[in-house]
Amino acid sequence: MADFWTHVLHGVEVLNGLKDNRSWLKKRDLFFLGLQGPDIFFYAYDKPEIAVWGGLIHKQRCGEFMEDLLSSQRLPREYAFGFLCHQVMDRFAHRFIDHFEDFKSHKRKEMAIDVALVRRSLGRRYEQLKPWKLVESVDLRELPSEFSRIVRRVYGNQSFKSETFELAVSKTASTLKMLYEDIEKTRRKAYRYWILSLGGKDYTHLVPPKKLKDPLNEKHDPWIDPVTQKQRRESFLEVFKRAVEEAIGSIELVLRGGMPDTINRNFETDEPC
């Protein structure tokens, strides 16, 4: 998958590419929230009954869910298009990142890419940014009730309520603030836990790395595509560009009354879902 700022920067590039075709964009905060897709549920780390929805929406009944999301007349279009961008970026990014086998290596790679893109695109250091600001004051209105209606219909689970979505958004903001308001403090805590637990509690993968070793593969070293099992050499910048192009085309298709075939693909593996 991709991390927080990778999704944000992808969405910004998509908006730039749409140029004059943005009459639907009234509230950017809803678009930015949509860009985080199902990841908002992962931030409810202490609520497993909520966090589980992050994995479920990424991997099961993707097409049915996305079609309902994009077809809804009550769901803000900004949010739906942001969510569509999330799926596209995940599908492209995961192929590049997923050759790291275990979760923590995978997460560190996502974070390193995030840091590198922030430096390249914004000319900023990661610790200068306040990601929680993008989600902490979003005017949700009908979004929670309509999102929960879609989830209940697609997944047949009546336990998902408006409050489930609202809590996920709240936890996203609070967790991002806890982790990144003072990154050095978070880094010290993470390494302290790791040392005192003799490596048993390792949270260091949640902290942006200080040193980066070509996380965007600008040297074009070989990597294995987990879907095709074939060797590729693209940089992440090339992967990112293709994800921007596909998302632009998909949004334009929906605006013309169509529905992209790619919504029927798993967010993580890019295989039929």
N, C-alpha and C positions, 0 to 999 in steps of 0.2 A: 504494500500500500504506500501511500505518501503521507507525510506529516503535515502539521497545521499550515505552515507558511507556504509550503509547496502548493497546497490546494488554493490558498488565497491568491498567490501570484499567478497560478494557472487561470483562475477565474478572472483576474484583472486583464490578462492577455486576451482571454476570450471576449470580454466586453470591448476591448480596443479593436478586435478584429470584426466585431459586429457593426461597428461604426454607427451608421444612421438607423440600423435595424434594432433600436433599443427603446421603442415606445412603451414596452411592457415594464421597463425598469423605473419604478416609482420609489421603492424603498431599498436602498443598497444594503442596509443591515440584514434584511431577510435573505438577500442573495448571498451575503457572506456567511450567514448561518447555514444556508443550504449547501454551501461549498464544503462544509464539514461532514455532510452526509450522515451515515449511521455511526460515525466515530463519536458523536456526542454521547452515545450510550456507554462507551468504554470508559469515559471519565467518571462514571458512577461506580468506581472501583470497589466501594464498600457496600454496594447494593447489587449482588449477583443476579437478582431477578430482573434488574434493569440492564446491567452490563451485557447479559446474554443476547439482547436484541441487536447489539452491534454486530456480532458474528452472524446471527441469523439473517439479517437483511442483506449483509454482504454476500451470502452464499446460497440462499434458498429462495426459490420462486422470484428471482430477480426481475424477469421480464414482466410478470403479472403485476408485481409491486410497482415497478417503474411506470408501466402504462397507466395504472390507476392514478399515480402521482401526477403524471403529465396531463392526464385527461380531466382531472378534477376541476370543477368550476368554482369551488370554494377555497381551494388551496392557493395561496399567493403564487403567482407565476414566477416571481423573483426567486422564491424558495425552491420551487420545482426545477427551474433551470440551473440553480446553484447545485442542487442534488444531482442533476444529470451530469454536470461538470465533474462532480466528485467521482461518479461511477467511471467516467471516461479516464480521468487522471489515474485512478486506482488501477484500472485494467492495464494501462501502459506502464505505470511505475512498478507494479508488482513483478512484472516479468524481469525488470532490471534488478530489483532488490532481492527477489526471492531465492537467488542462488546462495544466499547466506542461510544456512540450515536452521539454526536455532533462533528462538524468538528474540533473545537479547542482542544477538549479532544483527538480526534483521532490524530491530528498533534503533540500534546505534547507527546503522547505515541510513535509515530514514532521517534521523536527526542530523547526521553529517551533511546529507543532501540539503536539508532545510537551511542549515547554517550557511552553506556555500551559495545557495540561491539568494538568500537574504543579502549576503555580501555583494554578489554580482549584480542583482537587480535593483537593490535599494541603496547600496553603498553604506549599509549600516551593520553594526555588530548586533548579534542576537540579543544580548542583554539590554540593548537600548529599546527594544520593542515591547509592547504591552498587548499580547494576543487576547487577553480576556476582555479588553475594551471593545472588541468586535462583536462580542456575544452577550455581554452582561446587561445591556439595556434595550434589547430588541423588543419591539411591540408585537407580541405574538398574536393577539386577537383570536381569530378563528383557527389559526394554524394547529394548535394542539388537538382540538376536537376533530378536525378533518383528518389529520395525520393518524390519529388513533383509530378513527373509523376505517381507514384504508388498511391499517395493520390488522385489525380484527377480521376484516373481510378476507384478506389474502391469506393470513396465517391461521385463521380460525381460533384464535386465542382471545377470549373475552376479558382476560385479566389486564390487557393493555388499555390504560385510561389516558385521558387528557393530562392528568397529573403525572403520569409516567414520563411523558414528553417534557413537561414543564420542569420536572426535577432533573432530567438529563441535561437540559439547557443550563439550569442553575449550577449543576455540578461541573459542567464544562468550564464555566466562568470561574468558579471558585478554585477548581483544581489547577487551571492554568495560572491563576494568580498565585496560588500557594507555591507552585513549582518555579515560576519565572519572574516574580516580582523582585526577588533578590537571588539571582542565579548562583552567585558565589556561596551564599549561605546554604542553598539547596545542595550545591556540589559538596561542601564540607560535611553536611549531614549524611549524604549518600555514602561517601567514603568512610565516614565514622561507623555507620551501620555495618558496612561491608567488613571493616577491620575487626570490630568488636564481636561480630557474629562468626568470625573466622571464615568469611566468604559465604555464610549461609543465607544472609539477606543482602542481595545485590540489587540496588536501585540506581546504579551508576549509568545504566542505559537510558535513564530519563533526563539526564543532564547533557546539554550540548557539549560536544568535544572542543577542547582548546586547539588541538592540532588536527589538521585535516590532511589526508593523504589521497589526493585526487578523487574525492567522492563522486564527482560528476563524470569520471572516466574520460577526461579530456585528452588523455594519452591514447585512447582507443585500444586499451587492453582487451583481450578476449573474455567473454562471459557466456554462460550457458543459459539459453532461454528455457525455463522450466516447463513450458507448454510444448514446444517443438523438440526440445532436447538438442537443438542445434546451436552451434557457436555463433555469437554475434560480437560486434566490436563498436557499436554506436556509443556515443557519449550520452549522458542523461539529458543534455541540452537538446540533442536530436530527438530523443524520445519525448521530451517535454513539448517540443515544437509540433510533433505529430498529434499529440494529445490536444493541443490547442486547436489545431486545424479540424480534428474530428468533432470536438465539442461545438465549434462554430457551425459546422455543417449540420450537426444534429439539431441544434436550437433553431436554425433557419428552416429545417424540414418540419419541425413541430409547428412553427409559426405559419407554415404553408398548409397546415392541416394534416401532415403526415406523421409517421412514427418510425424512428430509426430502428433497424433490425438489431443493432448492437445493444439495445436495452435488455435483450434476452441473454446476456452473458454475465457470468459470475464476476463480481467486482474483483476478486482476488486472483483467479486463475485465467480469466478471459475465455473460459470454456462455456459451452451452452449451460444455461441455468433455468 
